[in-house]
Amino acid sequence: MLMVPKCAFLLLAIGFLAITTAVLVKIFQPYDLIFNWKLIMAENGEIFNLWAKPPVDLYIKIYLFNITNAPAFLAGREKMKVEQVGPYVYKEIMTHENITFNENNTMSTTPSHPLVWQEHLSEGRREDDEVVMLNIAMLAISHLMADRPYFTKLGLNTLFITTKSQPIVRMTAKEFMFGFSTALATLGNTLLPNWIYFEKVGLIDRMYDFSTDFETFYTGVPNPAISGLYATYRGKTNLPQWPGGEHCSNIEYASDGTKFKSFIKPNETVKFFRKSMCRPINLYRVGEEKTFGSLKGYNYVFEENAFDNGAINEANKCFCRNGDCQSVGLIDVTDCYYGFPISLSFPHFMNGDVGLQENITGMQPDPEKHSSAFVIQPESGLPLSLSVKVQINMHFKDLHSFPRVSKFSHLTAPMLWFEIMMPNLPESLDTRFNFYLNLLPLVNPLGFWGALTLGVVLLVYAITRATLHMSSYARQAANISDGKYGRANLLQNLTGSPSANSSNQAYSPCELKLLDDTQSNKKHVIIRGIDGELAYQERRQSSYALELEPALSGSESSDEGNDSDTVTLSRNSTTSSSCMEAEHCVDEDICLDCFDDAVSSSTSSLSHSSGTQAVGSDKQQQQLGVSFASSGFASSPASANSSSSQVNMVVGSGSSDSSNSAKSWTPYAHPEQLGGTITTSMKHV
């Protein structure tokens, strides 16, 4: 009986706990907390290790513009004609070295980007392929000295003749990319070591020179979205070569390509900065969502008119170096390449001024081949694919003061274009971020709806179960209580207690029905004592009868529909007399035959069709059989204990057993009929 309330209470508590959990999940969003914690850069943290040494396949593909008509061009007979040669593919081992955590939630580091030759990806090209390329050192010095006094220019012309320098030279592809030794470069290193501190001039070598760089990145505290983004470059948030405004110079919150801003909104631009580009550039989202491996991201491309120098976008005028704006499609990055007259553009002068393409034969711009694209997962800022395509050119002023290079006057000559690419994430990273970005987010909805559903179900079940249990318990308690009152009245009547109107009766008069005091309610009792003498008594039926149908035991079984019920009434007594039905009674009489236990130690009881028998104990019980014809007083067996007696009552509605007298019992007899006289004559009945 006690297990049901405890179980219901336990289920109720679990239900409340589940609903509380659902509310907490809705408020605190555990996935967001976990993900934000993961984004923060901490020493030896997972994201930090991925950022410090990205385990990705990052490549640079280089395409050279081989000059095919050098003699005719230098003679002034033809425009410069070039053909694209490549790709020459290198793997970039991108790392952040010497990392130091600062107190202002930033990390200081020295970048490192060593390149490893990948012959198997170079489509048959070799580093020792011979190409005809521009003499960068000679042309750069000529450009820088073009505005100098006559005698300075005269001395330079003499030097060109002495060293037999030519503006177009034959060399290997590797020499052009990583360093070609010339007399002019050696002389410049000797005479101007603060300007040219290298003996060889190689375009890719200079582009990947990070020896003097130091950078600072945000750790993501307190804003995880900016973890891994630039705080400063060389100690400053603005690049010194663009003094015109922050639009051109500010690199704060830019990405170096390892990780972009997290939680990118659809209409939000992101910033990209790479030393080789010498400027920050904004990226914006285009197109629909794409799937790379098991992750999804969006295409981000360079902003429109990125190289227009203010011709279309007024804000880009700050890219005009010293007020000198180049043609649309070019950006002057001289200050980032040791003073060499270097301009950047898109490959094959794509989206550039028409004159750029007309001055060079062999340019074939193609948006499908030459457009840059970044595929970024917006929640994490993780790059799923990269393809950054930029062309490096040399631009020249009026060089007619130097006969050997005069044909390059006001020309922008292409040298190479490169693609920094990451085709996709490695499988290990794809699997790891699939868990973080696709599976782990299910914690929030599953946690909320699962906990809420469980809580509601448990609450409803617990309340329903408790309600049913309490209702059943109340009914049982009422039945047991009524049964106790009924037994108490019965015992009082059988033991000769005061009349039903007395104050100590179990039921008060208002709880019982008053019966008519008529002759039909009178019964006759004939008693035969131990000595054989008969005694006759007339007793009025009790004025009160039980209104309810008491259950005389705690049993939950119902007797409805039974032919007869058996209740044995017994009472302990110190006497040795017993009574049973006499054989010589008239129809309306109750006959009792009393005898000594010495004659018969066994005690008879009345039974009906159910065949129930009550056997006397060694404690000398007296038994009294009383027949109740009232259909309203049917009950299951029980025992009632009092301070003086134990009563077992037999109730039957059918015929008596063959062991009893052939004479049937009176249809209805109240125990009160046996009250005073029985007590007087029999002492204990």
N, C-alpha and C positions, 0 to 999 in steps of 0.2 A: 504493500500500500504506500510505502514511503518512497519507493523508487520512482514512481511516476512524477511527483512534484519535483524531485531532484533533477530528473532527466529534463523536464520541461524548463526548469530554471537554467540548466546548463545550456540548452538550445537557445533560450532567450538571450543569455549572455553572449553566446557566440554570434547570434544574429546582430545584436547591437555592435559588437566588435567589428563584424564584417561591414556594416553600414558606415561605421566610423572610419574604417580603412578606405572605403570608397570615397568618402568626403575628403580625406587627406590626400588620396591620389589625385582627385580633381583639383584640389587647391595647390599642392606642391609639385605635381607633374614629375614623378620620380625619374622618368627618362630624360627630361630636360636637365635635371640636376646632375645625373650621371654624365650626360653628354657634355655639359658645360665644364664639368670637372675634368673630363678627358681632354678637352681642348686646351687647357692651361699648360703652358710649358714649365715643367719642373725637372730638375736634374734627374736623369735616368728614368724619366717618365716615358710612357709609350709614344705619345705624339712628339715629344722632344727628341727622342732617338730617331724617329722617322724624319724629322726636320733636319737634324744635325747631319745625318748621313742617309739621304733618301735611297731606299733600295729599289730604284726604278731604272729603267733602260732609257737613258737620255742621250740623244745623238745630235750631232751637227753635220748636216750635209752641205758641202761647199761646191758651188759651180763657178768655174773661172770663165772669163771672157777672153778667149784667145784671139789676138789680133792677126788677121790673115792677109792684110795688105799693107804692111808696115812701110816698105819702100815707096809705094805709090802715095800713101797718105803723107809721108814726110816730104815728098816732092811736091805736094799740093795738087796732085792730079785727081785724087779720089777722096771721098769721105772715108773716115775710119770704118773699117768693116770688121766685125767680130763674130765669133761663133761660140756657143756655150759648150763648155767641156766639163764633164763630171757625171755623177757626183763623186766627190772624195769624202768618205764618211769616217767620222771619228766618234768614239763614245766619250761622253763627258762625265767624268766622275765628280759630281757636284757634292761638296762637303762644306761644313762650317767648322773652322778650326779655332782652337784657343778660346773657347766659350767661357765667358765670365758673367755671372749673375750680379746685377746691380741692385742697389737699394730702392731705386725708383721703378721697380717692376719691368726692367728691360734686361736684355742680354747683349753683351758686346762680343763680336767675333771677327775673325779674319776669313774671308771667303777663299775657297780654293776650287779650281775647275780644270784639273789636268785632262788632257785629251789622249785617247788611245786609238790608234789606227785600226779600222775595221775593213780589211781588204775584201772579205766575203760579201759585204754590203755595198761595195763600191762599183759594182756592175762592170768589172773588168778593168777599171782604172787603177793606176798605180801611182805612188807618190813620186816616182822618178820619171813620170811622163814629161816630155819637153813641151813647153808652151812659150808663146811670145807675149810678153806682158809689159806694162808700163814700168819705167825706172822711177820708183816712188821717190827716192832720195833726190835725184836730179830735178824732177819736176816740182817737188815741194820747195826746194831751195830757190828755184827760179820764181815761183809764185810769191814767196816771202820777200824776195829782193826786187820785185818789179817796181816798187815805188821808191826805191832808194836812189841816192844821187848817182850821177853818171859814172863817176870813178869807181863806185862800189860795183856797179853793174859791169863795168869794164873788167875789173879784177875777176869777177865771177865767170865771165866769158873766157878769160884766159885760163882759168882753172879747168873749165870744161874741155878746152882744147888740149891742155896738158895731160889730163887724166883720160882723154879719149872717151869721155862719157857720152852715151847715146840715150835718148829718151825712151826708146823701145828696145828691149833686150830679150834674149832667149835664155831661159832658165828652166829648172824642173818645177813641177807643181808644188813640191814640198818647200823649195827655196823661196818661192813667191809667198807662200802662206806663212812660213815660220822663220824666214830670214835669208836675205840675199846679201852677200858681202860685196860692197862696192868701195871704190877709193873715196868717194864723197862721204859715205857713211863713216868710214874710218877717220877721215879728216875732221868731220863734224864732231865726232866723239872726242877727238884730241883737242880741238880748238874751243869747242862749246860743250863741255861735259855736263853742265847744268841743264842744257837743252836736250842734247842727244847723248844719253848715258848708255846707249846700246851700240854695238858695233855692226849689227845686222838689222836690216829693216824687213820685217815680215808682217803682213797685214793681220793675219789671224793671231800671230804671236803677240802683237801689241794689243789686240782686242781682248785677249785672255790674260793680260798682265794684271794680276790683282795684288802684286807684292806691296804696294803702298796703300792699299785699301783697308779700311776698318769700318765696320757697320754695327748698328745697334738695332735690335728688334724687340718688339713688345712680347712679354710673356703671357699676356691674356688676363692679368689681374689688374683691375677688377672686372674688365670686359673681355670675356673669352672670345668674342667675335674677332678681335684684332690680334689674337695670338699669332706669332710668326710673321707679322707685317713690319715694315720699316718704321723705325723711330727716327733714326738719323743716318746719313751717309757722310763719312769722313767728319763726323761730329756736328753736322748741320742738317736741318730739315729742308733747306733750300739749296739747290745747285748753284754755285757761284757764276756759272757761265750764262745764266739767264736772269739778269737783274730786273727784267721788265715786269715781273709779277709772279705770284704764286701759281697761277695757272700753268706756267711753263716750268717753274723751278721746284715746286714743293713735291717731295717724295714721301712725306709722312703717310702712313697707312697704305703704301704701295706694296705689291708683292714682287718677290724676285723669281716667282714661278714655282716655288716649292709648295706654298700654301697661300690661298687667296682668302679674302674676308669671308667669315662664316655668316650664316643667316642672311644671305643676299636676297633682297626683295626684287620682284620682277622688273620694276622700272629703275632700279638702282645701278649705277655704273661702278665698276671696280677699277683700281689703278695698278698698272704694271710698270716696273722699272728694271732695266738691265743696263749695266755699264756700257755695253757695246752700242746701245741706242742713245746714250748720253742725255736722255730725257724721260720723264714719266709720260705715260700715254694711257688714256682712258679706254676702257672696254665696256661695251654694252651688249645686252642680250638680244639675240635674234632667233627666229625660227621656233620650232616645237622641241619638246623634250626628246632627248636621244638616249639610247641605251648602250652602254659600253660594259661588256661582261654582265655582271649582275647589278650594276649600279646605273643610275639615271642622272643625266645632267643636261645643261643647256649650252648652246653655242654662244660664245662671246667674241666679238670682233673689234678691231680698232675703230675708234670714232671716225666719223666721216670728216673728210678734209683735214686729216691729222697733219698733213705736210703742205698746207696751202699758204703758210706764212702770212696769214691775215687777209689774203685776197678774197676769201669767202667768209671765213670765220674771223671776225675782228679780234677775238681774244688771242688768236695765234700770232699776232704781230710781235709778241714778245720773243718769238723764235727768230726774229730778224737780228742777226748778230751785228752789233755796232751800227744798227740802223740800216744795214744792207740786206734787203730781202731778196732771197733767191727765187728762182722760178717756182711756180706751183708744182708740187710733187717732190720738192727737195727740202732738206733741213741741214743747215750748216752746223757740223759738229767738230769744227777745227780744234776747239779748246779741249776736246776729249781725246784727241789723237796727236798730242805733242806738237800742235801748231801746224800739222800737215793739213792742206786744204781738202778735207774730207766732207763729203755730203752723203746723206742717207736718203734712200727712196724705196719704193716698193720694187720688186723684181721687174726688170725690163721697162722701167719707168711707168709702170702701170698707174693709171689715174693722174699722171703727171702732164705737164705742158707738152703740147704736140711738138714743139720745137726740139725737145729733148730726144724724141725718137727720130725726128727727121735728120738730125745731125749725125746719127750713128746708124750704120747699116747692120741689120741682124737682130734688131730688137723685136720681140714677138710677145707682147704682154697677153696674158691669158688669166682671167679671174679664177678659173677652175684650178689652175696650177700654181698661181702666184698669190693667192689670198691667204691671209693668216687667220687662224681660228684657235680658240681656247674652249675646251669642253670642261665646264666646272660644275661640280655637285654643289648646289647653292647652300644647303644646310651646313655642310662641313667646310666648304671652301677648298675641297680636295680637287686638284686637276686630274681629270680622267684621261685627257688627251691634249697634247700641245702641238702647235705647228706655227712657229713664228718665222716669217719670211721677210728678210730685209736685204736691200742691195747697198753695197758700198761703192761710192764713186769719188772721183777727184774733179774738182772744179777749178777753173783757172781764170785769172785776170788777163789783162793785155800783156802778152809776153813777147811782143815784137822787139824788145830790147835784147833778147837772147835768140840769135838766129837759129840755133839748133833746136829750140823748142817753140819757135814762133807759130807753128801750125796748130798748137794747142790753145791759142788765144781764144778766150771766151767760150771755151768748150767744157762740157761736162762729160767726162769719159768714164764708162762703167769698168769696174775691175772684177768684181765677183758679187754673187749673192749667196746667202746662206739660209738654211732652214734649221732652226733648233726644234727638235721634235721628240715627243714621247708618244709612240703610237697607242699605247694602252698601259694600264696598270699590270704589274706582275700578278700571277694567280694568287700568291700568298696575301698580297695587299687587297686584292679584290674580295677574297673570302673573308678577311678580317673586317673590312669596311661594309661588306654585305650584312654581317651580323650587327654592326653598330648602327647602320643607316636603314636597314630594311626589317630586321627581325626585332631588335631591341625596342624600336618605337612602339611595338605592339603591347609593351608593358602598360602604357597609359590606358588605352581603351579596354584591354582585357582585364587589367587590374580594377578599373572603375566599374565596368558593367558586371564582371564576375563577382566582385565583392558585394555590389549592390543587390544583384539577383540572389546570391546566397543569403545575404542578410534578410531580405524581404521574405524569402521562402522559409527560413528558419523562424523568423518572428511569427509569421502566420501559422506555421505548424505548431510552434510552442504554445501560442495563445489558444489555438483551437484545442490542442490536447489538454491544456490546463483547464479550459472551460468545461470540456466534456468530463474530465476527471472530477472537478469540483461539483458539477451537477450530479454525477453518479454518487459521489460521496455524500452530498446533501440528502439524496433520496434514501440511501442506506442508513444514514444517521436518523432520519425521520422514522423509518420503519423500525429500527432498533429501539428508538425512544418510545414509540407507540407500543412495541412489544413489551418493553419493560413495565410501562404503566399498566398494561393489560394483565401481566403476570402478577404485578403488585396487588391489583384489585382482586384477582382470583385467589391469591394467597390469603388476603384479608378475609375474604368470604369463607374460605375453607377452614380457616383456623378460628372462626368465631369472632372476627373483629367487629367493631361497632358498625352500625348501619351505614348504608351508603351516603347518608347525609352528614356523617361525622366529618369533622375538620381534618382528620388525619388520613382520609382516603386518598389514594394515588391520583385519581381524576376528580376534579371538582365538578359539582352538578352541572355547570354550564358546558362541560365538555362531553356529557353523556346524555343520551336520550331517555326521557321519562316514559316508562311503559305503563300501559293501562293496568290498574289494579283490579282485575276481574277474576271471577272464579276459574276461568279457563287458565289463568296463570298460576293456579294453586296445584301443587303436587303432593302426593302422599308418600311417606317414607316409612317402611317397616323394617325394624332393626331387631336382629336376634343376637342376644348377648352371649357371653362365654358359657353361662350356665344353662343356655337353651331357652331362656325366657324371651318372649317376643315383646317388642315395644312399638307402639304406633305413634307417629307424629305427623301433623299437617303443617306444612310450611308454605308461606307465601313466597312467590317468586320475587327475586330482587327487583327493586324499583328502577334499577338502572342497568343498562346493558352497554357493552363496548361499541362505540360507533365505528371506529376504524377497524381494519383487519390487521392486527399486530403480527409482526414476524417475531417468533420467539427465539430466534437465533441470528447469528451474524451471517448466515448463509445467504448468498445472492441468488440461489435458485428459486424459481417460482413454482407454486403448487397448483397454478391455474390449470384446470383440465383434468386433474386427478380424480379418480372415483372416491377415494377416501384418504384422509390424512390420519396419521397416528401420532398422538402425543401422550406420553406416559406421565402421570402425576404420581409422585412418591414423596414421602415425608419420613425423615428419620424419627424414630420414636424409641423411648426406653421401655415401652410396654411390649408385650409379646402377643398382642391380638391383631388379627387381620380380618378384613371383610371381603365378601364376594357376593354376587347376585344370588338371590334366593329363587327357588323354583315355583313358589306358590303365590306369586304376585299377580294382582289384577292389571288391566291394561294401562291404567293411568298412574300406576305406582312405580316408585323406585325401590328396589329390593336390595338390601344389603345383608350379607350373611357373615357374621363375625366369628372367628375361631382363633384358637390358641396356636402359636407357632410351634409349641411343643408337639402338637399333633401333626402339623405339616410344616416343615422348615422352608419349603418352597412357596413362592408367592405367585398367584395367578394374575394375569392382566388381560384386559379385553383387547382384542385385535380384530381387524376387518380384513377385507380382501387382500390387502397388502401383506398379510402374514407376519406382522411385526410382533415380537415377543420381548417382554421385559423380565429378566431373571433376577430374583432377590439376592441381595448380598449378605455377607456375614454380619452386617451391622443391623440386622433385623428391621428391614424396611416394611412399612405398611403401604399398600397400594390401593388406590381407589379408582375405579373405572366410571367414567361419566360420559354419557353420550350427548353430543351436541348436534341437533338436527339443523341448526341455523346454517344456511349456506354462506352467510357472511363471515363466519368465524373459522376459516380454513387457514392453517398455518403449517409450516414445516417444523420438524422436530427441533426441540430446544430444551435446555435445562435452565431453571431459574433458581438461583440461590438466595436465600434469606438467612437471617440470624438464627431461625429456629427450624426451618424445614426446607426440603428439596422436593419439588413437585414435578412429576411426569404425567402428562395428560394425553389420553387417547381420544382422538376426534375422528368420527367415522360417519359416513353418509350412506354406506351400503349395509349389507347383511352381516351378521356376526359370524365368526368362525365356528366350526363344529365343536370345538372344545368348550365353548361357552354354552349358556342355557339356551334352550330352544326359544325362550321368550325374548323378543327384541326389546331394545331399550326404548325409554320414553322419547318421543321426537325431540323435545327440547327440555332441558333441565338446567337450571342455573346452579352454580356451585353454592349459592347462598342458601339453597334449600337444605343443605346439610350443615348449616351454621350452628345454632345454639344447641339443638337437641343432640346432634352427633357429638358435639364437644362434651355435653353433659353425660351422655350415656356411654360413649366410647372413649372418652377422655382425650384420645389423640387423633381421631379421624377428622 
